Amino acid sequence: MCTFGGFFVFISMLKVTYSKLPKTFENQVKLLKDRGLSIPNEEKAEKILTYISYNRLSNYWYPMLKTPKEEELFKSGASFETIFKLYQFDSELRAITFQAIEQIEIAVRTQTIYHLSHHYKSGFWYQKKEPFRNFPNYIQFLSKVTKNLQETKQEFILKYQRKYIQYLPPSWKSFELLTFTNLLSILKNIKDNKQLIPISKSLGIHHSLLISWLDNLIYIRNICAHHGRLWNIILTIKPEWLKSPKGNWVDKWENNYDPTGHTLENVDENDKILKIYASICVILYCLQFINPYNKYKKQLLELINKYPEVDLYHMGFPEDWKNQSLWK
């Protein structure tokens, strides 16, 4: 019988030493051509690789590789131009998605400040332990607020501190310094879930979905903020399905995508593979309540038309997505 230590020895014996050496941009182009990628303009490809790394671009050509993927040989018809178009599409998708989530973040912040301040009849409610279920989390949050106030150079905070005795300002001032993650930590720690109802209602959802949806939006926002990839990602933080929509919605937000190449049938709701399309649906749904005049849907449709090379299937779009009321 293998001991615990012996198991790791066995695993390490299966590994090999990484021995690949850095390649010049010219050799990177040559390697891609040798693996079957069509590169009509090698000079342009080399130029692109000087400011977008080989490793970053590899995320966009992965679906174009033959099986087994480990051999890193391209399918017939795969081209460097298509890969670059996917990269450009993804970059523009991140920009408009980040801006759209910003609107939701500001709305949730506003609703949180308004409803909880009125409920507790004070802007200083967040400085008391009573509204919160977990005391250590409450203390941790309070220390973050204090740290933000100590480090900020924002004039509206400095002006407050010069005038008032209380060091921590009311929520409508101090919460402006919170990150979206900090804001969510408050909502997760609210003792009475009924206090989440008006906040959730402003987004058109039941309060039981609020944390799940905001968790997903923060996850997507962070990808955008750190220049990550949205196209073809599998969501590791998934939003819960909306069963009773109050506005335009979709019949489903997944297709039969499976990274193993098999067709997915009769899969449990919790095990379904969700891609960026699900998060896009969440954003579009919330924005119809927050800002009915938002441009996100228009921007998405224009972006899709601008890049016909992009395979929406790899983003989780079902075949009939255009017929869904959310997209009309």
HURA-V609366 format. One record per run of one state. SS is the DSSP state (hx for helix, st for strand, lp for the rest). FROM is the first residue (numbers start at 1). LEN is the number of residues. Records with the same first field share a line. If there is no record, write none. Layout:
BEGIN
SS=FROM-LEN  FROM-LEN
END
This chain:
BEGIN
lp=1-3  15-10  35-3  39-3  52-2  66-3  72-2  75-4  120-5  128-4  133-2  152-3  164-7  178-2  191-2  202-5  226-8  235-34  272-3  291-5  307-5  316-5  324-1  328-1
hx=4-11  25-10  42-10  54-11  69-3  80-40  125-3  135-17  155-9  171-7  180-10  193-9  207-19  269-3  276-15  296-11  312-4  321-3  325-3
st=38-1  65-1  74-1  79-1  132-1  190-1  234-1  275-1
END
